[in-house]
Amino acid sequence: MFDKLEDIVLRLEEVLNQLQEPDVANDQNRFRKLMKEQAELTPIVEAYKEYKACKQNIEDSLELLNEESDEEMRELAKEELNESKARVEELENELKILLLPKDPNDDKNVIVEIRAGAGGDEAALFAAEIYRMYVHYAESRRWKVELVECEEIGIGGMKNVTFMIDGQGAYSVMKYESGVQRVPETESGGRIHTSTITVAVMPEAEDVDVQIDEKDIRIDVMRASGNGGQCVNTTDSAVRLTHYPTGIVIYSQTEKSQLQNKEKAFALLRAKLYDLECQKQHDAEAEARKSQIGTGDRSEKIRTYNFPQGRVTDHRIGLTLYKLDKIMNGDIQEILDACIAADQAAKIASMNED
């Protein structure tokens, strides 16, 4: 680990020197890559420098204890020694986490797709509540939410809803939300009826991530249906894309402009195609990832919301919280932090085994 850390220190020096070159700003792609690398390496180097300083403090304190006879000075040295030892242990754990392989998609925006499953109208109402929960959470992070596609039912529910979250590092936390979420309800006869929804979280794909051949696409334009103003319902603003190789069909009608709907539809198609490729890679590495949280398995039952008892349980990590109202209002950070910590612990354990 320490050889790798020394290499990272040297690499950061190289990056900082390259950023000082007078012509670096002329090449915007190179400049962005260097700035991103600097942002990734700096926390590691800072933690490593503090680690080395604490190790030196331990040596100095031990040397002082061997040489010093004054009791007051010895007590100060012992205190310094204990503090430095505790901090070294903390920093070792921090460095292990910082050195974990970074998911290349972590910095990307996300496209979230919520689909009502078993439970009919109740599932559609639950889907709408979970959508609002994510919108509130995104707003609390000052992330931008943009609706891409939505199929509503008359009583305020949603059969399916697709939306984009635009924010730094959105995928790094939202990826843990993929899976089946459920809400049990007790009917008058005492039977338990469970409504489910499926959440799919996909990193936004750029043109460089996915190449789409125009010959593989059919584009249809039509008048939007459902609620909307005059422009939405009276012009051919809605766009439907059909991708022949995969059979994926995208429908976008949330914007007044056909061009804007087309852009949204293509963004969603790119994300779905990129997600298919990621899923293939995930399946190929399934054995290696079995112990990890947030593996992206859409059929995994991840969470139960029990409204009568006011509790939420995340089944992957065995976490139960009795603050359902706050969670439904977007206060999900505690759950996400617990998932991230469990995922990191599993990855570190796996590295230690190797």
C-alpha positions, 0 to 999 in steps of 0.5 A, a space after each residue: 500500500 505504501 509503495 502505491 502511496 509514494 507513487 501517488 505523491 509523485 504523480 500529484 507533483 507531476 500533475 501540479 507542474 503540468 498545470 503550471 505550464 503556460 499552454 495548458 489552458 489552450 487544450 481544454 480536454 487536457 486541462 479538465 483531465 488534469 484538474 479532475 486528477 488533481 481533485 482525486 489525488 489531493 485527498 489521498 496525498 493529504 491523508 498520507 502526509 498526515 499519516 506520516 506526521 503521526 508516525 513521526 510523532 509516535 517515534 518522537 514520543 517514544 524517544 522522549 519517554 526513554 530519555 525524559 525523567 520529569 513526570 509532567 513531561 512524560 505525561 504529555 508525551 504519553 498523551 501525545 503518543 496515545 493520540 497519534 496511535 489512535 489517529 494512525 489507525 483512523 488514517 489507515 482505514 481512511 487510506 484503504 477507502 481512498 485507495 479503493 478502485 473508483 467507479 468511473 461512473 461515480 461523477 456522472 449525472 443519473 437517470 432514474 426510472 421508477 416502475 410500478 409492479 405488483 399492487 395495481 393502483 396502490 403500487 402506482 401511488 407508492 411509485 409517485 411517493 418514491 419519486 417525490 422522495 427522490 425529488 426532495 432529496 435531490 433538492 436538499 443536495 441542490 441538484 437539478 431534477 428534470 422530468 423525462 417521461 411519466 405515465 400517470 393514473 387519475 388518482 395521483 399515481 404513476 405507472 412509470 416515471 423517468 427523470 434525470 438528476 443533474 449534480 456532482 457525484 449523483 451516481 456515486 450515491 444514487 446507484 444504491 437505490 436500484 432494486 425492488 422497494 415494497 410497502 405492505 398493507 393490511 386489508 380489512 380481512 387481515 390479509 397482507 397485500 404488498 405493493 412493489 416498485 422497481 427502481 433503476 438508476 443509470 449513469 448518464 451516458 455521453 456520446 463518447 460512451 455510446 455510439 448510436 448508428 442512425 440506421 438502427 433508430 426510427 424517430 416518430 413525432 406526434 401530438 402529446 397526450 395527457 395533461 398539458 398546455 395548448 402548445 403541448 397538445 396541439 403541436 407535433 412535439 412528442 417524440 418516440 425513438 425505437 432502437 431496432 437492435 435492442 427493441 428499446 422504445 423511448 417516448 418523450 413529451 414533457 417539453 413544448 419543443 420537439 427538439 427538446 423532447 428529442 434531446 431528452 429521448 436520445 439522452 435516455 436511450 444512450 443511458 439505457 444502452 450504456 446501462 446494458 453494457 454495464 450490466 453485461 460487465 457486472 454479470 461477468 464479474 458476478 462472483 467477485 461482486 457477490 458480497 458487495 452492496 449496490 451491485 445493480 441487481 434490479 430484482 433484489 428486494 432492497 427496502 420495505 416501507 412500513 407506514 403503520 409502524 413508521 419504519 423503513 428497513 434496508 434488507 441489504 445491510 439490516 438497517 431499520 429506522 423509525 423516521 418514515 415521515 422524514 424519509 418520505 420527505 427526502 431524508 435518506 442520507 443516513 440510509 445511503 451513508 450506511 450502504 456506502 460504508 457497508 460497500 466499502 467494508 466489503 470491498 476492503 475485506 475482499 482486497 484483504 482476502 486477495 
